[in-house]
Every structure is written in structure tokens, then in C-alpha cells.
Amino acid sequence: MSVIIAKNLSVEVIDNAITESAFSTEIDEDNHIYVTGSQIEFPCWVAFLSEVKAVKIFTYIEFKETVIKSDALIFINNANMNVVLPCFI
């Protein structure tokens, strides 16, 4: 296991760590890493917030027009509580 020193952290270093963990990646026009492959069944991006040396993992979903807002919120809260994100150790 390698340790990345905070001052050496960058989008490229994070991208390399993700691809070495058997995921496929693309760096998009916003300089976010789009992660695919392995067990990920939904869109997933990783952003590096250099000003605070933080890594943000996020996704995006659109609901059908027929979905009731309360049902969408239940789904989102359930996903936040139960979706297991990979650990890069």
C-alpha cells in the first residue's frame, strides 16, 4: 500500500490510484474524473478540491417525470445510506 502525501495530491495522482484499482476513468472538461468499470452501475465522478485538499465523490441521476418527489427523496436517502463505495487502500 502506498501513501500519497497531501502536497503531492492532484487529479492525475487520484486518477492513477483509481485506475490501479481496476476501474476505468476519463478526465472530463471540468477536470473531474469519470469512473466506470468494475461493479459501478451508475455514473460516478471524483473531483479534487485543491484549495482544501479534499476528494469529492458524486453521482447524478434524473428521475422520470412520473416519479413523485417524496419517492425520489426516499430513493436518494436509501442510496446514500446503502450504496457501498470502493475503498482505495
N, C-alpha and C positions, 0 to 999 in steps of 0.2 A: 504494500500500500504506500502510495506517495502522498506527501502533504504539500499543498500549494500555499505558499506564503502570500498573505493578503496583498502586499505591494506588487506581486507578480501576477495578480489575477487580471484577466482580460477576457473578452468574448472568445478569442481564439483558444485560450487555455481551457476555458469551460467547454467549448466545442470539442476539443481534443479529448477531454475527460469523458464526455458523453459518448463519442464515437468509439473510444476504447472500451466502453461498457456494452458494446454490441448493439447500439442504436444507430440509426441513420440520421443525418442532420443536414440542414441547409441554413445559411445565414441570409435572412431576408433584407429588404430595402430599409427596414427600421433598425437594422443591426441586432435583431432578435434571432435566437437560434430556434428553428422549427425542428422538432424532434419527431421522428417516425420509426417504424420498425418495432421489433420485439413484441411485447404484449400491449403496446399502446393502441387503443381502439378509438381514440378521439384526438382531435388536434391539440397539440401541446407545444408551447413556446417557452423559452428560457431567456430572460433578459438580465443583463449585468448592469446594475446601477452603480457606476463607478464612483460617483460623489459620496456614496455611503458604503461602498464595498459590499453590496448586497446582491443576492441572486434571487430573482423573482420567477416563479414557475406559474404559468397561467394558461387558460384554455378559452375557447369561445364556442358558443352554441346558439343556434336560432331555433325557436320553437315554432311549430305550425300555428297559424292564426286561430285555430280552433282550441288551442290549449288555454285553459283558464289560468290566470295569473297566480292564484293560490296553489294550484297543482304544479306550476313551474317552480315556484319557490320551495315547495316540498321536495321536488326532484333535486334542485340545486343544493339545498341543505343536506339532503341524503348523500349526494355525490361528495360534497365537502367532508362529510364525516366518514365515508366508507371507501372512497377510491384510494387505493394504495399506490403511492408514487414510488418509483425505484429509488434506492439509496446508492449513491456513488461512494463506496468505501474502499 
